[in-house]
Amino acid sequence: MKKHIPNILTCSNLFSGCIAAYFAFHGELSTASYFLFLGLFFDYLDGFVARILGVSGELGKQLDSLADVVSFGLVPGIMIQNFILHSPSLENNPNSIWISFFGYLITVFSAVRLAKFNLDTRQSENFIGLPTPACGALFASIPFVLLNHGETFGIYIFEPKFLLPFVLLMCFLLVAELPLFSLKFKNYDLKKNSIRYIFLLAAIVLFLIFNFSSIPLIIFIYILLSIIDLPYFKRKTT
């Protein structure tokens, strides 16, 4: 029974993603975001519990990727489609529905990223390319950015000429050969995990101040710190 506990948590991630997809399809993006974040919690918890219990297996690895495709690939794609369909600049455009399908590139590239992850032995401790949960969390935060800072950022979020290049950038980051640190702690040594502690401290402070609206900035800091720490990754792989 013990070996199935992480798989149950992974299935909880998938179940949360399915509910998030339902609400996203119906335009209730804030509710969809809450369920995506719930899926994110289960996604982190399944790996954490698996390490504590000392259980792992190929079934869990494949199931985790399948769940992530739905929660952090499909749901963001639906959200982007919603943003495009509600763009004032496409209000009377008969091709708006076709343009909105562009959002599902995130779904496609998330699937590619997860397939690469399952085959890439270099990603046992850290990541190569942006993890799909981080990408999913970024898009899930957008409804909260609109709620709290809509007057400032709404023009960019609903404008295809800004949104579509941003989607392409995220697609690139998902599959880029860019080393990024993970939050898996082998030990709690301050020196060896300094970059992780700096990131966690910054993330906690920003989240306490800006709530879910802070996530785009947190992910930017995550990428920036990984780039700063790039020489460390190079030393480990040579």
Secondary structure, 3 states (H helix, E strand, C coil): CHHHHHHHHHHHHHHHHHHHHHHHHCCCHHHHHHHHHHHHHHHHHHHHHHHHHCCCCHHHHHHHHHHHHHHHHHHHHHHHHHHHHCCHHHCCCCCHHHHHHHHHHHHHHHHHHHHHHHHCHHHCCCEECCCHHHHHHHHHHHHHHHHHHHHHHHHHHCCHHHHHHHHHHHHHHHHCCCEECCCCCCCCCCCCCHHHHHHHHHHHHHHHHHHHHHHHHHHHHHHHHHHHCHHHHHHHHC
